[in-house]
């Protein structure tokens, strides 16, 4: 079997990079919508429109979409999903986009530990090194201060907590994806998160404009695409092999932040990138070489 087919590494990497691009586009929408709407309302519409856009797929599958052998796990994933995306949305609204994205680069470190404990994955020394180097690069960004203090600001605990919850979901998805239909997973996630966030959204309700409704609809559709491609990526290759590639989100987020919000990364951010990007490129080269040798 060709390495580029089936559960190949390159296939998983392609889907994962697609996830990163869509995530960045969703961040732009969130930041714009957050200028007038509360984060609770934004995430409710994200989940609600995500549920609406699933209807054609639900109809095509019929009652089969409601059948699950992991109802409890789907509910728990929905709970974690609502909390993580709320924290992330709040962070995107209140902090510079590039800062939020780089703080979420702690996800691979959390995933590496969680995948060893819960998935019992074989993690090579190269992956450990790439993740540790990535954390060093992240530290250059989050702990740097142009003033006299280098202490971590409390607001940064919000995206850091979000990163941990995203890592937990990544591990849950990896355990679920081989035994659960992807449409079923998307349906229960959208349903649970919509129900959980509905009442909190009512407390801060502002009627969206037609333009805001259209953007929120795209946000919901994008959320479904993110999950779908995550499922595809994690079905193709090891979770811990893909996690370090989250760092490439820096390039996308920095570009969009400059175009839409005139945000320019500081020297500390560029220093972190100089550490992060080469490490992931080297990881890609080494992982590719290893897979090609294994399949030759």
Steps between C-alpha positions, in 0.01 A plus 500: 500500500629846412605718790290784357176299531297347782612607844813671371695768677474751214125453482466575870727802466292639212178478700668648806633800307150555361375511860755769584401719205127480576571568868680821412213616280257425784718705736461800272122465509499460879714809552272711278179367656640552850521874442124521568375160612597322822716188475217287644270605217768448237572144607129416529446598135818316405356180643139564392586573137737205513198286587290658222764439233508133598134444406566393136743234623261391774216462248722299264589254776156483662460353846848350485649835597340479846641157576808507721677261729679788672222736607667588830831573330326718241333701777825543689677610183223755446551635852875533449438648157267771630746599774809496279346698216349754740841560658663518159236738365540728802875498444476583128270793577714648779857421394706546180429208267863390461547492878197275546613265225852471639373436851293213362823343382512339841247253356770263362664482842171411665413257220835326521449425870132409463562274200759303693270460801167431324589385147822317588656637182864437421662844511844522344784707637468727196142587586600571860779728382277682251234560764748618763668736254156627410429574864828693526393709202161555660667616821691762308164647400279464806757579770663794324415849623641826367469650848663397822291190569493165324224347709208329330191721485189338644304552178738258328362224722181520295654382168731261687196334660338489158811330359483227764132434428568489124772241568256290703256510207773400256568189706128422531454533124791266436337237723154549348569541130560134418173385660259786435355644181634848433158651426371357827789657688438836334126482575535426870774759542288772335188394694664487843691826459193682363288394798771587752564851365139604421398631843831683568468667158152629589646685799718717273275500192531764230309447177758444221480692175448316171873525428584364846258211449676413172843511665381290793356248254843472333653462846272205574568335164873553550479339843355186344768493232769531768367199687449295184857553381632432850323164487654430161847602616491293817373199307797523265795522737615528862368790705840585648656513150258771389490713816829689445367630168262726688795741504450581133185680608733785591554581133130505417395694809778756465401565139128536572559707814707747299253517210183542706613653830840661424659286771874464454682226695768630737863395505422245770237338278742484207766349726256232606417431137868465412517222758164338424486489122839336433426238764174400331656501154772268626235280659314480168818400316597237758147355525469480122837330464408247770162418339649464151767261631234300688284454190780438248 
